[in-house]
Amino acid sequence: MAVAGDPALDIARSHATLLRVARGEAAPLPRVYRPAPALAFGRLDARRPGFAAAAEAARAHGFSPVMRLAGGQAAAYDGASLVVEQFLGPDDVGTDLHERFADMTTLLAEALGGLGVDARVGELPGEYCPGEHSVNSAGTLKVAGAAQRVVRGAALVSAVVVVGHGAAIRDVLVDVYAALEVDWRPETAGSLDEHHPQLGVGDVEGAIVATLGGSALWRSDAATEALAAELVVRHRV
């Protein structure tokens, strides 16, 4: 699977798909893709006095600053990561928020466990973009985080799995969080291959797709691209 080229546009594609699912114009299919390097900021990050400096720090490291679609704080990813998204339509959006998170983390933990990873769900003390639905390796290294966005008639659960380039992820987060004046423990950030050097992004992608049980995967179309082109400005920094 090719790495995407425009992080803001790829977020806009997910935004467009969410809205189209809510309108009954698109099927709620899972999406799995390898993103281009990006530093995804949350709404609260954008309100901090150091936000502009944080965005410049991201650019200096080669990560495009973007605004997240789902909730959460600043997180970094690149082509050695995977974005895994589940869209839920009107028939399923009424499920409990925690149940939706649990479905995603169960999927990730099952896929990673099948690759020999000691995958655990839960927040590590001092982790970046903290949350009880993070996934870590062996209780020491955060390797995935999940977030949600809900609109009337649809929901999106989005996760990023960091497979490689752990040092680069840590380095950019150190400078970004310093600019945002947010305390955290850099040793909690990294990539799966730091614990499991034999794993590549293709291995994890295959395991996740297999765990989805042969489900058809999301594909863009002309209507989604047109709406994404309108929405992309909301995700550029």
Helices and strands as residue ranges (DSSP letters): H 7-22, E 31-33, E 38-41, H 43-46, H 51-60, E 64-67, E 75-77, E 81-88, H 97-113, E 119-121, E 135-137, E 141-151, E 154-162, H 166-180, G 186-188, G 192-194, H 201-211, H 222-231, G 232-234
